[in-house]
């Protein structure tokens, strides 16, 4: 998978390609080592151009990516991209400690054969050593990641068509976790031992990861998302799909929108989040979370964090992955604050530049 777990300190763009938009983030560091948000921009995609992580309209998506890069004003050509979790098989294995890189590769390939339902010729495969095994002294835990070659090549091809070079191919959930890690550290006691439920609410689905001390306790995708709000607007006011989406983004909606459409949607989304947490509680020894973090396009909806707290009984907040960063003058502050929760994955990808 090229440098799925590679390290990068040259300038790098984080580019998150979802079913509804493409997001771009570029980060730098100041002299003290603190993050600086250099750029963040987003361009919408039309419905159906990308479905379930598959690029259905390659030329159109490449054109949007070109436009986004041009609009951002960046000169950086190297990018970090990500595949949806559904397109990647990951497996944690334990191997003997003290193996050379070459010996590790041989071991990983023979282990991968057991877990990957395709011929190894058809997949891009990578691995990284996580650290000493907790259960077997002297051994190391290794994470294997594999994806069909065409999935990786589609993303690389998009980058090339826009004049960019894909240096890092990550997994969306990993990138989101990396960016969320900074925010969890700002919780009481630096987030140590806190059980945090991270929900990324996309257009058509919401992904949930429950985290504790950098470990994923549970993850699950739910079939609810912001596109349902667009459908409600279409039904209520008779707009076309495109009109409803544009008006939702601009906020140009009839006076009764907040009470007739948005509030019922917010309540039903809070119930869906509560239901997802119940799945977590019934399938693990846990019966509570310390904090709920909301990301994605629907996260900033008025009243959503309050409705989630009321529905679940747990503290909830909408994420701003740029919290505590210095903001460059080229960033439009009000727009960034409004859209911040949608940039979680793109921010995590941009942070790959500084992973040592």
N, C-alpha and C positions, 0 to 999 in steps of 0.2 A: 504494500500500500504506500509505496514511496516512503515519505517520512511522516507516517501517521503519528508517531510519537517523537518526531525529530525536534531539534532545537534550533532556534532562529533568533538572531539579534539584529540582523539588517532590517530596514524598514519593511513592514508587512501589513497588508490590508486584511481585515477580517470581513469575509463576505458570506452572508447567510441567505441562502436561496430557499424560500418557503413557497407554499402553494398560492399565497396571495401577494407577495412582494419580495424584493431583494433589498437587503440592508447592508450598508458598508460602514465600517468603523476603522479609524486609524488612531493608534495610540503612540505617544512618545513618553519620555521621562525627563523630569527636570534635574537640576544638579544634585538635589537631595535624594534622587531616586524615586520620587513620587510620580504617579501616572499623570499624564497630560492628555486630555481628549483633543486630538488635532482635528478630527473630522467625524461627522456622522450624518449619513444621508440615506434616504429610502425612496424607492420607486415602486409603484404598484404593478402587479401582473394581472392580466385578465384571467377570469375563471377558466379552468380547463387547460391552461398552458402547462401547468405542472400538477400532476395528480399522484398521490401516494408516493411522492418523492421522485417520480419518473418525469423526465422532460419530454412533453408531448409536442411542443412547438419550439424547436431548437432555435431557428433563426430569429423568431420574435423575442425569445428570452435573451438571446445574445445581444440583440439590439437594445433592449432595456438595460442590460448590464453595461454596455458601452456608454449609454446616456448617463447612467448613474455615476460612472467613474469620471466622465467629463464634467458633470455638474459638481462633483465633489472638489474638483481642482487639484487632486493629488497627482504627484508625479511617480508615485510608487507603483511598480509593476508586479511585484511578488505578492501572492495572495495565499491565505489559509481558507480552505473551503471545508464543508462538512457534509456527510451523508446522514440521512435519517437513521435512527437506531434500527428500524425495521429492515434496512438494507445491509446491516452489518451483523455478523455472528461474532460474539465475544465469548471467550472462555478463560477462566482463571485456572492455571495448572501449577503444580509444584514440581520443580526440577532440582537435581543436585546442585549445591553451591560450588563455586570455584571453576565452572566451565568457561572456556574461552567463547568469544562471540561466535566463532565458526561452529563450535560444538553445540552451543545453544541453538543455532539455526537448524542444525541437523535434528536435534531433539524436538524442536518446535514443529518442524515439518512432519515428523513421524506421529507426533501427538495430534496435530491438526487433522490428519487423515481420519481419525476416529470421530471428530466432532463436526466436520464440514461435509454436507451432503452433496458436494460437487467434486469433480476432479480438480486437483490442485492447479492444473494448467489453466483452469477457467477463473481462478480467483486471484485477487491481490491480497497478499498476506503480510502482516507485520506483527511485531511483538515488543513488549517492553518489560524489563524486570521491575517489579513493584517494590521488592525488598525481601528481607529474611522471612521465611515461613513462620507463622505463629504456632503451627501444629507440629512441624517436623524440624527440630534443631539441625542446623547445617545446610538445610535446603532453602531454596528461594521461590517466592511466588512470582509467576510470570503471567501477564495478560496477553492472550492471543486475540487478534482482530482480523477478520477476513470478510471480503465482499466480492461479489461478482465483478470481473474486470470491466464489463461494459458500463456498470454503474459509476465506477471510478473514472473511466475514460470519458463518459458523458460530461461529468463535472469539469474535468481537465479541458475538454474540447470547448466548453462554454468560455472558460477563462481565456483560452488561446484566441477564440473568435473575437474577444473583446480586447485583444492586445496585452493580455496578462499572463503570468506564469504561476501555475499552482505549485507551491512548494510544500504545503502541508495539507493532508486530507485527514480530517478529524471525524468524530461522531458528534452529532448535534447535542445529544444529552451530556457528553463529556464537556463540550465547550460551555454549555449553560451552567454546568456544575462549577467549572473553573471560575466563571464570572460571579456566580452566587457565593462562592467561598469567601470573597472579600466582604460581602454584605453580612454573612453569618458571623464573621469576626467582630462585627459592630454590635452584636447582641450582648446581653449581660454575660459576664465571665468569658468574654471573647468567643461566645458560642460553644465553649467546651461542653461536651456531653449533651448538648441540646439536640432534641429530635425536631428536625425542620422538614416540613412538607413543601416542596417547590412545585407549583403548577405553572406550566407554560400553556396558555390558552391561545391556540392558533385559530385559523379560519374554520377548519373542519374537525379538528380533534384537539384534545388537551392531553398533554403528557404530565404525569405526576412522578416525582422522585422523592422518596423520603430519605433524608440524609442524617448521619450522625458521625461527627469526627471524621469527615472526608470519606465515610463509607456509605454505600448505597444499601439501605435496609430493604427497600421495596421499590419497584417501578411498574407503572401500568399506563396504558393509553386509554382514554375515554372518548367516546364519539359525541362530543359537544364542543361548540366553538362559536366564534363571532359571526360566521356566515348565517347562523340561525337568527341573529338579530336583523341582518339584512333582509331575510325572508319575511320576518314579522313586519318590517317597514313596507315591503312590497305589498303584503296582504292588507295592511291597515290603510295605506294611502294610494294604492294603485300605480305606484311608480314602476318603471322597468327595473330590472336587476341592476343595470349600470347606473341609472339615476339614483337608486336607493343607496348603492355603495358609495357613490360620490357625495351624496348629501350626508351620509353617516360620517364620512371622513371630515367634511367641512363643517358639520354641525348645523347645516341649513335645513332645519326640519320644522314641521308645524308646531304650534304652541302646545298642543296636548301630548306631544311626543314623549316627554319625560314621564308623565303619569300613565298614559295609555299603552306605551310600548316598552320603554326602557326599564321602568321599575319592575314590571312582571318578568322581563327577561333576566334582570339582575337577581331577582328572588329565585328563579328556576336554576340559574347558574350556581348560586350559593348552595342550593339543595344538591346539585350534581357533585359539587366539591365535598359536601358532607357525606354523600353516598360513597364517593371514592375513598374517603378516609375510613369509612366503615369496613370496606373491603380490606384495607390495610390492617385494621384492628382484628378482624376475624381470622386473618391468615398469618398473623405474627403474634409474639407474646406481648406486644405493645398495646396500650389502651388509651394513649393520649399523645399529642404532639405539643411541643413548646411554642412553635411559631409556624404560621402559614405564609409563604411568599408567593405573590401572584406576578407572573410575567406574561408577555404577549399582548396582542392588539386590544383585547377586551379588558385587560387588567385596570386601566385608568378609569373605567366607567364609574360615573358618580354613584356613590352608595354601595359599591360592590364589596369593599373591604369590611364595611360595617355589617352588611348582610351576611357575609361569611362568618364573621365573629359571632353574630347573633344565632346563626344556624348551627354552628359547630361548638361554640363555647371557647374557641381558641383565638389567641391574638393573631391578627392578619395584617399584612401591609403589601402595598404595591411596590415592585422593585424599581430602583434607579441604579443600573450597573455603573453609572458614572459618579455616584455619590462619593464625595471626598476627593475627587480628581480636580486638578486645575483644568479650566476650560479655555481653550484657545479662542482668540478673538474672531476667528472665521466661523465659529459655531453659533448658529442662531439659538440663543439661550431658551427663549420661551417655547419654541418649537421642540427643542431637544427635551425639555422637561416634560412636555405633553406626551412625547412619543417614547420616552426613555424605557418603559417596560418592554417595548418590542425589540430592543437592541441587545437583550441579554446574551443570546447565542453569538451574535456578531462580535460583541465585546469580548467574550471568551476566546473567540478565534483570533481577534487582534492581540490578545494577551499572550498568545503562543510565541510571539516575537521575543518575549522576555523569559521564557521558561528555561531555567538552567538545569 
